[in-house]
């Protein structure tokens, strides 16, 4: 089975996600802070400052541990939607959208834990 990251390489959004995830997995929050400052679009930083984005990533790191791309759901040049597998169990849906113009700064980065349905929940849907 091919590495799902290969599907992200041709995409500007995919490359941003790979870079962000690499720094995240190293737990190098000083470099991650610089990455956010340099690569998040001003509009994204207006909605929440660098410190808030960094705090959110630190909290996710404490809960999830390292992340890896499990499945690419959708990808094009400026957007990527993936399922991330975490070191400690939960799955996360992650979406990255970047500007169309170079340097393709991140305009949206959303991650959310994916709730797993129990077998009982799945059976309830089919009755």
C-alpha distance (Angstrom), angle and dihedral (degrees) to the residues before:
residue distance angle dihedral
X1 . . .
X2 3.80 . .
X3 3.78 121.9 .
X4 3.83 105.9 -96.9
X5 3.82 89.6 -141.3
X6 3.80 87.8 72.2
X7 3.82 87.6 71.6
X8 3.82 89.5 56.8
X9 3.81 98.6 51.3
X10 3.85 97.3 80.6
X11 3.81 90.0 50.9
X12 3.79 123.7 83.9
X13 3.81 88.1 -147.8
X14 3.78 90.8 47.3
X15 3.79 92.1 52.9
X16 3.81 90.4 49.5
X17 3.81 89.4 51.7
X18 3.80 91.9 49.2
X19 3.82 92.0 49.8
X20 3.80 93.1 46.5
X21 3.81 92.2 47.5
X22 3.81 92.1 48.0
X23 3.81 92.1 55.6
X24 3.81 90.9 42.0
X25 3.80 91.9 53.0
X26 3.80 91.8 50.5
X27 3.81 88.9 55.5
X28 3.80 86.4 -132.0
X29 3.77 97.9 149.1
X30 3.82 94.6 168.3
X31 3.81 89.9 60.3
X32 3.79 90.3 40.2
X33 3.82 89.6 55.5
X34 3.81 89.5 52.8
X35 3.81 90.6 46.6
X36 3.80 90.9 53.1
X37 3.82 91.8 47.5
X38 3.80 92.5 49.2
X39 3.81 101.8 36.8
X40 3.81 108.6 32.4
X41 3.80 113.8 91.0
X42 3.82 116.7 -112.8
X43 3.81 90.4 -114.1
X44 3.81 90.6 57.9
X45 3.79 91.5 48.2
X46 3.82 90.3 49.1
X47 3.81 89.8 59.0
X48 3.82 91.0 51.9
X49 3.81 129.9 -1.1
X50 3.81 124.0 -115.6
X51 3.82 90.6 -99.7
X52 3.82 91.6 57.7
X53 3.82 93.4 49.7
X54 3.80 89.7 47.1
X55 3.82 92.9 48.6
X56 3.80 89.9 52.2
X57 3.80 91.5 51.7
X58 3.82 91.8 46.8
X59 3.81 90.6 52.3
X60 3.80 91.0 49.8
X61 3.81 90.2 48.8
X62 3.81 91.0 53.5
X63 3.82 91.0 50.2
X64 3.80 102.0 36.6
X65 3.79 107.0 23.1
X66 3.77 115.8 -155.6
X67 3.81 120.6 0.3
X68 3.77 131.5 -147.2
X69 3.76 132.6 -174.4
X70 3.78 107.2 -98.7
X71 3.79 101.6 172.5
X72 3.78 136.0 -2.8
X73 3.80 107.8 -135.5
X74 3.81 98.1 179.9
X75 3.77 135.4 -10.4
X76 3.77 137.8 174.2
X77 3.79 133.8 157.7
X78 3.82 95.2 -73.6
X79 3.81 106.2 23.4
X80 3.78 138.3 46.6
X81 3.78 132.3 -174.9
X82 3.79 116.9 -170.2
X83 3.77 142.6 163.7
X84 3.79 111.1 -125.3
X85 3.79 122.3 -156.6
X86 3.78 114.7 -144.6
X87 3.76 129.4 -144.0
X88 3.81 91.6 -123.9
X89 3.78 100.3 46.0
X90 3.79 115.6 -91.9
X91 3.77 121.1 108.5
X92 3.81 120.6 -135.9
X93 3.77 131.4 -156.1
X94 3.79 109.0 -141.2
X95 3.79 127.1 -169.4
X96 3.79 125.3 -171.9
X97 3.80 124.5 -175.4
X98 3.80 122.2 -177.5
X99 3.78 136.4 -169.3
X100 3.78 115.5 -89.6
X101 3.80 92.0 -131.2
X102 3.79 124.8 72.0
X103 3.03 129.0 -64.9
X104 3.82 84.1 38.6
X105 3.79 97.0 -143.9
X106 3.78 117.7 -164.1
X107 3.81 112.2 -95.9
X108 3.79 95.7 174.2
X109 3.79 133.5 21.8
X110 3.78 115.3 171.3
X111 3.75 127.9 168.8
X112 3.77 127.2 176.3
X113 3.76 133.4 175.2
X114 3.79 111.4 -108.8
X115 3.77 112.4 -129.9
X116 3.78 112.9 -134.3
X117 3.78 115.8 -137.6
X118 3.77 114.6 -127.8
X119 3.79 118.6 -129.6
X120 3.81 88.0 -109.1
X121 3.84 90.9 55.0
X122 3.80 90.9 50.0
X123 3.81 91.7 50.4
X124 3.82 91.0 50.1
X125 3.79 89.7 58.0
X126 3.78 92.1 57.1
X127 3.80 101.0 49.4
